[in-house]
Amino acid sequence: MKNVFIDIETAPGSQWFQDKLALDVQPPGNYKNPEAILKWWDEVGNAKREEAHKMASLSPFCNIICIGWAVEDGPLCSSTGATEHEVLSNFAEALRKDLTDHTGFHNPRYVGHNILGFDMPRLFQRMIVNGVHPDFVRIKSPNLIKGWDDAFYDTMLTFGGRDTTGCSLGNLCKEFKIEDKMPDMDGSKVYGLYQEGRIAEIAAYCREDVRLTRELYKHLECVGND
């Protein structure tokens, strides 16, 4: 088994789901005055629309736009593409190659921050939708991942346990004095970059999160093995 440090970036995906969320963002029915409606959009509606976009990005109906990973202390890698299928299939093929040597295929032990709450479920779901077989790289249905499964290591849960309040990757890296090489970038900016076609910047951010996760893991494992 080899450690695979992983992170994904997502954007709103399935149009039907975006349309469904958009329908829920409407001025109150008793608003008839055009000026009152415009004011509502400025003060309330636009923020609700942004929240809807965020929900679409985090939902099972998202679009995975980048996957970053590293095997053990190996190079930081990322997969992007013109379509979600391309992102997923390129990732699966490249990782399968990374995990195979003259002795055969080594099962991955996926390590990530909030990996059990987000990355693994979304990877499984989007692979199924896109016809990329999850078991090719040993990604399981969320229903089959148990807390004691040693094929998955969640740095957020390892540190926070049942109380993960404030246990973001950024916060923990600050606490352990792990330098973030992209301090001005965070997940809230990904969708804006995606809209502008700045995929290379998203991929760089994704790889940096993989590096940070790997460094955090080393600190947590060091403590755990004392």
Secondary structure, 3 states (H helix, E strand, C coil): CEEEEEEEEEEECCHHHHHHHHHCCCCCCCCCCHHHHHHHHHHHHHHHHHHHHHHHHHCCCEEEEEEEEEECCCCCEEECCCCHHHHHHHHHHHHHHHCEECCEECCEEEEECCHHHHHHHHHHHHHHHHCCCHHHHCCCCHHHCCCCCCCEEEHHHHHHCCCCCCCCHHHHHHHCCCCCCCCCCCHHHHHHHHHCCCHHHHHHHHHHHHHHHHHHHHHHHHHHCC
